[in-house]
Amino acid sequence: MLILLMSWWLPVADAGPMRVPTEGEFVPGEVLVQWRTGVSKVEAQALLAEVEAERIATIDALRIDRWHVGPGREQAVISRLRSDPRVVFAELNYIARAAGVPNDPEYPWQWNMEQISAPNAWDLTTGDPNLVIAIIDSGVDIDHPDLASRLQGGWDYVRDDAIPDDEYGHGTHVAGIIGALTDNGLGVAGLTWQGRLVPYKVLDQTGRGSYADIAAAIVSAAEQGARIINLSLGGSVPSQTLLNAVNYAYNAGALVVAATGNNNGPVNYPAAYPQVVAVAATTDLDRHAWYSNFGPEVDVAAPGGLPEQPIFSTVPDGYGFLYGTSMAAAHVSGLAALIWSLAPQLSSDDVRRVIESTTEQVDAASHPYIEGHNDYLGRGRINAEMALRSVLPPYMVASPGELVYVVAPSETPPPRPVYLMNPSLQPIHWEAEVLAGRYWLGLRSPISGTLAYPSTATLSVAITTTAMISGTYVGLVRVTGSSSTGGQQLDIYVRARVMEKVHRLYVPDLR
């Protein structure tokens, strides 16, 4: 079983008396150390020599070193480092795992996209080709026909090279949910059809990876301009290194999305940190998935599936099924990309609010929502269509856009409706008036109102021909709209052809 690792935020203090948590799995013989500002390389090297350690790597942006101290010496070295005033913190290099669960193929279509109203969302936008999404996972199948042309750059922290190919399959599955090529007659549909996917391989062929590598990947993704960082992984133990990396990405303007975990227990890390969107999993029946971790840190839910109803997506060399909160997190990352494509001016906090404020409060009978939130589904299951409609600038559409009458003099036809619609959840105030043809063209009440999706307004248009002679007449009804984003004028032409009544002509049957 692949486990997602996350939990809730517990602040880690500066160097000082503090128990070293050992309940989590960690890399034997390694510790992570953050130096205070101003500590010289000479001082750091001296302390390194004192504890007989070797520096393996450094995350420069966070001033964090990764040290090899030898198996069995971790606790002693950490205790020594925490007593040194030059050290901000020292901790174990914990292990994270992937958060999906493999399953045999038996469900050939993507119920998950229908569940979150993705097809309706795609009518509004299919994404931004320039937006960068970082996928920090087990890598991606770099030759997959449904992904290859979307991939850009990345890094393999497992083998320390620039080829983040997937040896485990999890990252490829996550990448397909976020952004598999769509409408190309091949394979599956990704939630966002456009944008650049940057894979960072931090999980090995068993689905395991160190906090140090994950933190380094988060920092690199932020520095490379990723707007969205997807973390379908996690660990059961809090880490100052991981928290610092998340804060770094958040302060750089990135939206960090993570899975809550598959242990039916507390939310794991980094999902538990407040700067991260923590995503729980729902089933095909829109219920909380039994394995999905829970707690007050859960922000939203998305399709994660079950063993008998998993999520279909890309896998190395083909397509396959997984279920888990990993899959749920990928849906949220894909949705964030669609939102930013419609509203690039939004901050990451804004995008998060959009996602959280447009959810559907599913499974409320089992998990009641108190003030709009519960510990199992957060604010509810995401709705891609409603999220996009909430940022779509308001504008009016008229149907039909023109009215045509053919009438006889002195004939008064019944009023005809023109339906006004606004595809946005943002309201627009409208007023209608007749600008041309006032002596024969009129409007019935109401002639003003406020309009927001999904409501419609009916404009009743009436004509009278009592003062008209045979001929063609053109009238104009103008609907003026005003909203927080500006104004709009919608012109509806009304054409009337007045002609003497044609009586029936009877033709004899010549057969």
C-alpha positions in Angstrom: 0.0 0.0 0.0 1.3 3.4 -0.9 1.0 5.8 2.0 0.6 9.6 1.8 2.4 11.3 4.6 1.0 14.4 6.2 -0.4 15.7 9.5 -1.1 19.0 11.2 1.2 21.9 11.9 3.3 21.8 15.1 5.8 24.7 15.3 9.4 23.6 15.8 11.4 25.8 18.1 14.8 27.2 17.7 17.8 25.3 19.1 17.1 24.5 22.7 15.7 21.7 24.9 13.4 19.7 22.7 12.7 16.0 22.3 13.9 14.5 19.0 10.9 12.7 17.6 11.8 9.2 16.6 8.3 7.8 15.7 8.8 8.5 12.0 10.9 6.6 9.5 14.1 8.5 8.7 17.3 8.2 6.7 19.9 6.3 8.9 23.0 8.4 9.6 21.7 11.7 8.4 20.7 15.0 10.1 19.5 18.4 8.8 20.9 21.6 10.2 19.9 25.2 9.7 22.5 27.9 10.6 21.7 31.3 11.9 22.4 34.3 9.6 26.0 35.4 9.8 27.6 32.1 10.7 30.7 31.8 8.6 31.8 28.8 6.6 34.8 28.4 8.9 32.6 28.2 12.0 30.3 25.7 10.3 33.3 23.6 9.2 34.7 23.6 12.7 31.5 22.3 14.2 31.2 19.7 11.4 34.7 18.4 12.3 33.9 18.5 16.0 31.0 16.1 15.6 32.8 14.0 13.0 30.2 14.7 10.3 30.3 15.1 6.6 28.3 17.7 4.6 26.3 15.9 1.8 24.4 18.8 0.4 23.1 22.3 1.1 19.8 24.1 0.4 21.3 27.5 0.0 18.1 29.5 0.0 17.2 28.0 3.4 20.7 27.9 4.9 20.1 24.2 5.6 22.9 21.6 5.5 22.4 17.8 5.1 25.0 16.0 7.1 26.1 12.4 7.3 26.9 11.4 10.8 26.8 7.7 10.7 24.0 5.3 11.7 23.2 5.3 15.4 24.8 8.7 16.1 21.9 10.9 14.9 20.4 11.6 18.4 23.7 12.5 20.0 24.7 14.8 17.1 21.3 16.5 17.1 21.5 17.1 20.9 24.9 18.7 20.5 23.8 20.9 17.7 20.7 22.1 19.5 22.9 23.3 22.3 24.9 25.5 20.0 23.7 29.1 19.7 24.8 29.3 16.0 22.2 26.6 15.1 18.6 27.4 14.4 17.5 23.8 14.5 18.7 20.3 13.9 16.5 17.3 13.1 16.4 13.9 11.5 16.1 13.5 7.8 12.6 11.9 7.7 11.2 9.7 5.0 8.1 10.5 2.9 6.1 8.1 0.8 3.8 8.3 -2.2 0.1 8.6 -1.5 -1.5 6.4 -4.2 -2.6 2.8 -4.1 -2.2 0.6 -7.2 -5.1 -1.4 -8.6 -5.9 -3.6 -11.6 -7.6 -1.8 -14.6 -11.3 -2.4 -14.6 -13.0 0.9 -14.9 -12.4 2.4 -18.4 -13.5 6.0 -18.1 -12.8 9.0 -15.9 -15.7 9.4 -13.6 -13.6 11.8 -11.5 -13.7 14.5 -14.2 -17.5 14.3 -14.4 -17.8 14.5 -10.7 -16.0 17.8 -10.4 -17.8 19.3 -13.5 -14.6 19.4 -15.5 -16.4 19.3 -18.9 -18.4 22.4 -18.1 -15.2 24.0 -16.8 -13.4 23.3 -20.1 -16.1 25.3 -21.9 -14.7 28.3 -20.0 -11.0 27.7 -20.3 -8.5 24.9 -21.0 -5.5 26.5 -19.3 -2.6 28.8 -19.9 0.3 27.5 -22.0 2.9 29.5 -20.0 1.8 28.5 -16.5 4.4 26.2 -14.7 3.3 23.3 -12.5 5.9 21.5 -10.4 5.2 17.8 -9.7 7.4 16.7 -6.8 7.0 12.9 -6.8 8.6 9.8 -8.2 9.4 11.5 -11.5 7.4 11.2 -14.8 7.6 8.8 -17.7 9.4 11.3 -19.9 8.6 9.5 -23.1 4.9 9.0 -22.5 2.9 10.1 -25.6 0.2 11.8 -23.4 2.8 13.8 -21.4 6.1 14.2 -23.2 5.3 17.4 -25.0 4.1 19.0 -21.8 7.2 18.3 -19.8 10.0 20.8 -19.2 13.2 20.5 -17.2 13.1 19.1 -13.7 15.6 17.2 -11.7 16.2 13.7 -10.3 17.2 14.0 -6.7 17.4 10.2 -6.3 20.2 9.8 -8.9 21.3 13.4 -8.9 20.9 14.0 -12.6 18.6 15.9 -15.0 16.6 12.9 -16.2 13.6 12.6 -13.7 12.3 9.4 -15.3 9.7 7.4 -13.3 10.7 4.0 -11.9 7.7 3.7 -9.6 4.7 4.9 -11.6 3.1 7.2 -9.0 4.4 10.5 -10.4 3.3 9.6 -13.9 -0.2 8.9 -12.7 -0.4 12.2 -10.8 1.0 14.1 -13.8 -1.7 12.6 -16.0 -4.5 13.8 -13.7 -3.1 17.3 -13.7 -2.2 17.7 -17.3 -2.3 14.8 -19.7 -2.7 16.0 -23.3 -6.4 16.3 -23.9 -8.6 16.4 -27.0 -5.8 14.6 -28.9 -7.5 11.4 -29.7 -5.2 9.5 -27.3 -5.4 8.1 -23.8 -6.9 10.2 -21.0 -7.9 13.8 -20.3 -5.9 15.9 -17.9 -7.7 18.6 -15.9 -5.6 21.4 -17.4 -5.0 21.0 -21.2 -2.2 23.5 -21.3 0.8 24.6 -19.3 4.3 23.3 -18.5 4.8 20.3 -16.2 8.1 20.3 -14.4 8.9 16.9 -12.7 11.1 16.6 -9.7 12.0 13.1 -8.7 12.3 12.7 -5.0 10.8 9.2 -4.5 12.8 6.1 -5.5 11.5 2.9 -7.1 9.9 1.9 -3.8 8.0 5.2 -3.3 10.3 6.4 -0.6 12.1 9.8 -0.4 13.8 12.0 2.2 12.6 15.3 3.6 15.8 16.8 2.5 15.3 16.0 -1.1 11.6 17.1 -1.0 12.6 20.4 0.6 15.3 21.0 -2.0 12.8 20.3 -4.8 10.2 22.7 -3.3 12.8 25.5 -3.2 14.0 24.8 -6.7 10.5 24.7 -8.0 9.7 28.1 -6.4 13.0 29.6 -7.8 12.1 28.3 -11.3 8.8 30.2 -11.2 6.3 27.4 -10.5 2.9 28.8 -9.7 1.7 25.5 -8.4 3.6 22.8 -6.5 1.9 19.5 -6.2 3.0 17.2 -3.4 1.2 13.9 -3.5 3.4 12.5 -0.7 4.2 13.2 2.9 5.5 12.0 6.2 4.0 11.4 9.6 6.5 13.6 11.5 6.8 17.4 11.4 10.0 18.9 10.1 11.4 22.4 10.3 13.3 21.8 7.1 10.1 20.9 5.3 8.2 23.8 6.9 10.9 26.3 5.9 10.8 25.0 2.3 7.0 25.4 2.2 7.3 28.9 3.6 9.9 29.8 1.0 7.6 28.6 -1.8 4.6 30.4 -0.3 6.5 33.6 0.1 7.6 33.3 -3.6 3.9 33.3 -4.6 3.4 29.6 -5.3 0.3 27.6 -4.3 1.5 24.5 -2.5 -1.0 21.5 -2.7 -0.5 18.3 -0.8 -2.4 15.1 0.0 -3.6 14.5 3.5 -2.6 10.8 3.7 -4.1 7.3 3.4 -3.9 6.1 7.0 -7.4 6.9 8.2 -5.7 8.9 10.9 -4.3 12.4 11.5 -3.3 14.6 8.5 0.3 14.1 7.6 3.0 16.6 6.6 3.4 18.9 4.6 -0.4 19.0 4.2 -0.8 19.8 7.8 1.1 23.1 7.5 -1.3 26.1 7.2 0.5 27.4 4.1 -0.5 24.2 2.2 -3.8 23.3 0.7 -4.6 19.9 2.4 -6.6 17.7 0.1 -8.7 14.7 1.3 -10.2 12.1 -1.0 -13.8 11.3 -2.1 -15.3 8.2 -3.7 -17.2 7.9 -6.9 -20.4 8.2 -4.8 -19.2 11.6 -3.4 -18.5 10.2 0.0 -15.4 10.6 2.2 -13.0 7.8 1.3 -12.5 5.5 4.3 -8.7 5.7 4.1 -8.4 9.4 3.8 -6.8 11.1 6.8 -8.8 13.6 8.7 -8.4 16.6 11.1 -9.0 20.3 11.3 -6.2 20.9 8.8 -8.2 19.4 5.9 -9.1 22.2 3.5 -11.0 20.6 0.6 -11.6 17.2 -0.9 -11.4 15.8 -4.5 -11.8 12.5 -6.2 -9.4 9.8 -4.9 -11.4 6.7 -5.6 -11.6 3.3 -3.9 -10.0 -0.1 -4.7 -13.1 -1.0 -6.7 -13.5 2.4 -8.3 -10.0 3.9 -8.7 -8.8 6.8 -10.8 -7.7 6.1 -14.4 -4.7 8.0 -15.6 -1.3 7.7 -17.2 1.3 5.2 -16.0 4.8 4.4 -17.4 4.3 3.0 -20.9 0.5 3.2 -20.8 -2.5 3.8 -18.6 -3.6 2.4 -15.3 -5.5 2.8 -12.1 -4.5 4.1 -8.6 -6.6 5.4 -5.7 -5.6 7.6 -2.8 -5.3 11.2 -1.6 -2.4 11.6 -4.1 -4.9 11.5 -6.9 -7.2 13.9 -5.0 -4.4 16.5 -4.6 -3.6 16.3 -8.3 -7.2 17.4 -9.1 -6.8 20.5 -7.0 -3.5 21.4 -8.6 -5.1 21.0 -12.1 -8.0 23.2 -11.0 -5.7 25.9 -9.7 -4.0 26.0 -13.1 -7.4 26.6 -14.8 -8.3 29.3 -12.3 -5.0 31.2 -13.0 -5.5 30.9 -16.7 -8.7 32.9 -16.4 -7.5 35.3 -13.6 -3.7 35.6 -13.8 -3.8 38.6 -11.5 -4.8 36.5 -8.5 -2.4 35.7 -5.7 -2.0 32.2 -4.4 -4.2 33.1 -1.4 -6.8 34.3 -3.8 -6.8 31.1 -5.8 -7.0 29.1 -2.6 -10.1 31.1 -1.5 -11.7 30.5 -4.9 -11.2 26.8 -4.6 -12.5 26.6 -1.0 -15.5 28.9 -1.5 -16.9 27.1 -4.5 -17.0 23.5 -3.2 -20.0 21.2 -2.8 -20.7 20.1 0.7 -21.1 16.4 -0.1 -21.6 13.6 2.4 -23.0 16.0 4.9 -25.3 13.3 6.5 -22.2 11.3 7.6 -20.0 14.3 8.2 -22.0 17.5 9.1 -20.4 20.8 8.2 -20.1 23.3 11.0 -19.7 26.8 9.8 -19.0 25.4 6.4 -16.2 23.0 7.4 -15.7 19.5 8.7 -12.6 17.4 9.6 -13.1 14.9 6.8 -13.9 16.9 3.7 -12.8 20.4 4.7 -15.1 22.8 3.0 -16.3 20.1 0.6 -15.5 18.5 -2.7 -14.1 20.8 -5.4 -16.3 22.0 -8.3 -14.2 23.1 -11.2 -17.0 24.8 -13.1 -18.2 26.9 -10.1 -14.6 27.8 -9.3 -14.0 29.2 -12.8 -17.4 30.9 -12.9 -16.5 32.7 -9.7 -13.5 34.4 -11.3 -15.0 34.8 -14.8 -15.7 38.5 -15.4 -19.4 39.1 -15.6 -21.0 39.7 -18.9 -24.5 39.3 -20.5 -25.5 37.0 -23.3 -29.0 37.4 -25.0 -30.9 34.5 -26.5 -32.1 35.0 -29.1 -29.9 37.9 -30.1 -32.5 39.2 -32.6 -36.2 39.1 -33.1 -38.0 38.9 -36.5 -41.7 39.4 -37.0 -43.9 39.0 -40.1 -47.3 40.5 -39.3 -50.3 42.1 -40.9 -51.4 45.7 -40.3 -53.4 46.1 -37.1 -52.2 42.7 -35.9 -50.8 42.5 -32.4 -48.8 39.4 -31.8 -48.1 38.2 -28.3 -45.0 39.4 -26.5 -41.8 37.4 -27.2 -39.1 36.5 -24.6 -35.4 37.4 -24.8 -33.5 35.5 -22.2 -30.6 37.2 -20.5 -27.8 35.1 -19.0 -24.6 35.8 -17.1 -22.1 32.9 -17.1 -20.3 34.3 -14.1 -21.1 34.0 -10.4 -20.2 37.6 -10.1 -23.4 39.7 -10.4 -24.1 42.3 -13.1 -26.9 44.9 -12.9 -28.9 45.4 -16.1 -31.4 47.9 -17.5 -33.2 47.7 -20.8 -34.7 50.5 -22.9 -36.0 51.0 -26.5 -33.7 53.2 -28.5 -35.3 52.9 -31.9 -38.9 52.1 -32.9 -40.5 53.5 -29.8 -43.9 54.1 -31.4 -44.4 50.4 -32.3 -41.9 48.6 -30.0 -42.1 48.2 -26.3 -40.9 46.3 -23.2 -43.0 44.7 -20.5 -41.8 44.8 -16.9 -39.3 43.9 -15.5 -36.9 46.1 -17.5 -34.0 45.9 -14.9 -32.5 43.6 -12.4 -29.4 41.8 -11.2 -28.1 38.7 -12.9 -25.6 36.0 -11.8 -25.2 32.4 -12.8 -27.2 30.2 -12.9 -30.2 32.5 -12.9 -31.7 34.0 -16.0 -33.8 37.1 -16.7 -36.6 37.3 -19.2 -37.0 40.4 -21.2 -40.5 40.6 -22.7 -40.6 42.4 -26.1 -43.9 43.5 -27.5 -44.9 45.2 -30.8 -48.1 46.8 -32.0 -48.8 47.5 -35.7 -51.9 49.7 -35.3 -49.9 52.8 -36.6 -47.9 50.9 -39.2 -48.3 50.5 -42.9 -46.9 47.8 -45.1 -43.1 47.8 -45.1 -40.0 46.8 -43.1 -39.2 48.3 -39.7 -36.1 48.0 -37.6 -36.1 48.7 -33.9 -33.4 48.5 -31.2 -33.5 47.4 -27.6 -30.4 48.2 -25.7 -29.5 46.4 -22.4 -26.9 48.2 -20.4 -25.0 46.2 -17.7 -22.7 47.4 -14.9 -20.6 45.3 -12.6 -17.5 45.5 -10.4 -15.3 44.9 -13.5 -16.9 47.6 -15.8 -19.9 48.1 -18.1 -21.4 46.4 -21.1 -24.0 47.3 -23.8 -26.0 44.6 -25.5 -28.0 45.5 -28.6 -31.0 43.4 -29.6 -32.4 44.3 -33.0 -36.1 43.8 -33.6 -37.1 43.5 -37.3 -40.8 43.7 -38.3 -42.1 43.1 -41.8 -45.6 44.4 -42.1 -47.6 43.1 -45.1 -51.2 42.7 -46.1 -52.6 39.4 -44.9 -52.2 36.6 -47.5 -55.4 34.6 -47.7 -55.3 30.9 -48.2 -55.1 29.9 -51.8 -56.9 26.7 -52.7 -55.5 24.7 -55.6 -57.9 22.1 -57.1 -56.8 18.5 -57.1 -55.9 17.8 -60.7 -55.3 14.1 -60.2 
